[in-house]
Amino acid sequence: MQKISPVSVSSGQNNKYVIQISARVLEDSKETNGGFSIFPVELLSSSNLNLTTTSASGKLALASKINVYKGQRLILKKANLPLQSNSIIFVDKKKITLLDSEETWHLKILDKREKILKQLKKRINRMQKEISILFTALFTGFKENPDSELFLSFRRAGASHILALSGMHLGILSFGIIFLLKFTVGKRMSFLVAFLTILFYVFLTDAGSSLTRAAIFFVLLGVFVLTGIRPDIFHILILCFVIQIIIDAESCYNLSFQLSYLALSGIILISEKINLKIPGIVPPLIRSTLSASIAAQIFTAPLVLYYFGTIYPVGIVSGIFLVPLVTVFIWIGIIALLPLPYFIQKILFWIMDIIYMLIKGSAGFFSKFPFVISKSAIYLFMYILIFYLIIRIGNDFIQKARMSYSKKI
């Protein structure tokens, strides 16, 4: 859920006499253990006892036993809401009335999205309960009962990033599509199909900061590759950062935004150097995965320590086992969502059950490894990271300046 800025909200009139408030849902509702769904809304108008309607402003986080979707408009009846926005307000579902969408192209699209999501949920619910919970988390980013033993095992195994929609998920989708299509329709057409699929997926899942970054980066990289331009990959990341800030400046305050850029910066800047240090006896695929995990951990460790006070170094290794299992699990789940004969779906669900047990067992095994609790090294990590970035960017600038000077001579 997006951050609700701690600014005051206004109903436009004396709150004591307000009988109803209209609002627009900003994000899909997220279910909690108590059966409540939490969702942020933007206030639009309010009406008092005399049926006088005035504009209202501000954002609130509501909780109710009702499911809503982004873009929906609703009425809060007899809503005696506090004039603050930094807390969750519980509202009886009987006091919420959902309104029909306005006839605008934007709301029509959101209405279509709502219908697709409802159909998707119906198909996912055909899976066994535990399997559907994991698949929903991996495919849509929504975690039902995030404090369950399975999700806690992922966290303690240093693999919680696998459950958060990110570049890994777009990679699983895009590379799978490109791999399946490039031999039949060619590289360019397979990339176009992957690109359109990613846009639809990002729209459907109401992308967070990390997934938005991954989508922009994928599009930029694909455009450069198809046009024959080969810029420095780190420069593409910087361009991606600038574009995302222009689109949504507030996203830079989001922790997932910060971790996403730090992790990818680490992978781009130092993973190759780490790869060269790993013994050659290690298979290339495992060696590259290890080096990427180590680089990402080095760059994100200061921020993780600062916010959570705990890091799980075993995540460097756990991803080697969990990512392939999760990749197969997601793709079989996607295929199982298609309108296939019942007996084929049963076979796919049976395979998913086996993979689920392997994922659960692997996450449980790695969750037993020791973790690090320390904030004393945060500033040292930060200083090293900042120093390295300054040296790297400065070195790139000097090399380009020398090349430009030599060409002039």
HELIX and SHEET records of a PDB file:
HELIX    1   1 ASN A   15  TYR A   17  5                                   3    
HELIX    2   2 LYS A   93  LYS A   95  5                                   3    
HELIX    3   3 TRP A  105  ILE A  124  1                                  20    
HELIX    4   4 LYS A  129  THR A  140  1                                  12    
HELIX    5   5 GLU A  149  ARG A  156  1                                   8    
HELIX    6   6 SER A  160  ILE A  162  5                                   3    
HELIX    7   7 GLY A  167  VAL A  185  1                                  19    
HELIX    8   8 LYS A  187  LEU A  204  1                                  18    
HELIX    9   9 SER A  209  LEU A  226  1                                  18    
HELIX   10  10 ILE A  233  ILE A  247  1                                  15    
HELIX   11  11 ALA A  249  TYR A  253  5                                   5    
HELIX   12  12 LEU A  255  LYS A  277  1                                  23    
HELIX   13  13 PRO A  284  PHE A  308  1                                  25    
HELIX   14  14 GLY A  315  ALA A  336  1                                  22    
HELIX   15  15 TYR A  342  PHE A  366  1                                  25    
HELIX   16  16 ILE A  378  LYS A  408  1                                  31    
SHEET    1   A 5 LYS A  30  GLU A  31  0                                        
SHEET    2   A 5 SER A  37  ASN A  48 -1                                        
SHEET    3   A 5 VAL A  18  VAL A  25 -1                                        
SHEET    4   A 5 ARG A  73  LYS A  77 -1                                        
SHEET    5   A 5 ILE A  96  LEU A  99 -1                                        
SHEET    1   B 3 LYS A  30  GLU A  31  0                                        
SHEET    2   B 3 SER A  37  ASN A  48 -1                                        
SHEET    3   B 3 THR A  53  SER A  55 -1                                        
SHEET    1   C 4 LYS A  30  GLU A  31  0                                        
SHEET    2   C 4 SER A  37  ASN A  48 -1                                        
SHEET    3   C 4 LYS A  59  SER A  64 -1                                        
SHEET    4   C 4 ILE A  88  PHE A  90  1                                        
SHEET    1   D 2 THR A 310  ILE A 311  0                                        
SHEET    2   D 2 VAL A 372  ILE A 373 -1                                        
END                                                                             
